Amino acid sequence: MNAITQCDAAARERHRTLDFIGLRAHATTVGLIQLCEELLNAGILTPDGLERIKGAIRSELTVCNARVGNRTTFDDTLRRRLDAIFPQVDGAPPKEPVGPLDQFEDSLIGYNGA
């Protein structure tokens, strides 16, 4: 089993576990974002560490959306959206606004062929 396959298998198992215990609530997400901001401001979390956290989230969301047709475009959109909601180093504003939810939903419809 290669490293990518192992990573995908681990992501799928983590997804099943998170789904089982119900850690999909908005409050959990808001808490994680605030925790990342606090840790960045305290100098405990590095920008590379934050990127790894966002990468783990992207991996989880990709597992959730296994039927997405254009993975590259989906991943790029997801990356920009995560960059917009997570804190930037030194309190810098997001590179792009998150945008309205309906715009994101429309873009998802295009990815999964619906």
N, C-alpha and C positions, 0 to 999 in steps of 0.2 A: 504494500500500500504506500503510495507516494505521499509527500508532505501535504499537498493540496487536498487530496482525498481524506487524509487524517483530519485536517482542519475542518473540512466540510462535515465529516462525521461528528466531530466534537461540537461544531456549531448546531447541528441538528439535535444532538443529545441535550445540549444546554437549552435549546428552544423548547423541547418537550418538558424539561424540568421546570423552566420558568413558567410555561403555560400551566403546568400542573399546580404549582403553588400560587399562581395568580399575580405575579409581579409584572403586570402590564398596565398598571394604573397610572393616570396622569400625575398623581401626587408623587409616585416613585420617580418619574422622569424629572419633574421639577426639582425634587430633592437631589437627584444626581447632578443636574445642571448647577444648582447652587453649591453643592459640595465641590464640584470641579472649580468653580469660580473662587471659592474660599481657599482651596488648596493652591491654585495658581497665584492668588494674591499673597499667600503666605510663603511662596517660594518652595513649597513641598512638591507640587506637581509640576513637571517640566512640560514644555510644549510638545515634546515627543511623546510623553506619557499621555497627554490629552489626545493626541492623534491616534494612539493605540486604543484608547477608550472608544473614540468615535469609530475606529475601524471595527472593533468588536460589535458595536451597535449596527453598523452597516452589514456586517456578516449575518447578524441575527435577522435583520429586516429582509435580507436577500433570501434567507432560508424560508421566511414567512411567505415570500412572494415567489415561490418556485416556478410559477407559470409565466413569469415575466418574459416576454419575447426578446426585447432588446436590452440585455443586461448591462452593456456598456453605458448606454444612455441613461438607464435607470440608476446605475451606480453614480454616474456624474451628477445627476439631479439630486440624488440622496446626499451625496457628499456636500453639495452647495447648501442644501437645507440644514444639514447638521452643523455646518460651519456657521450658519446664520443664527442658530439658537444657542450654541455653546459659547462660553466666554472666550474672548481673544486674549492673548498675552498682554499684560499691562493695561487691561481695561479698554483695549482698542475696540471700536464698534465693529459689528459684523461686516464682512466684505460685501454682502448682498442682503437685502431684506428677505424675510421668509416668504412673503407673498401670501395671497389669499388661499384658503383651503381648497376652494373649488378649482383653482388653477392647477394645484397639485393633483387633485382627483382626475381632472381632465388629462393630465399628462400620464397618469397611471393607466387610464383606459387605453391610450395609444400603445403602451408597452406590452400589455397582455393580449392584444389582438381583439379586444371586445368591441 
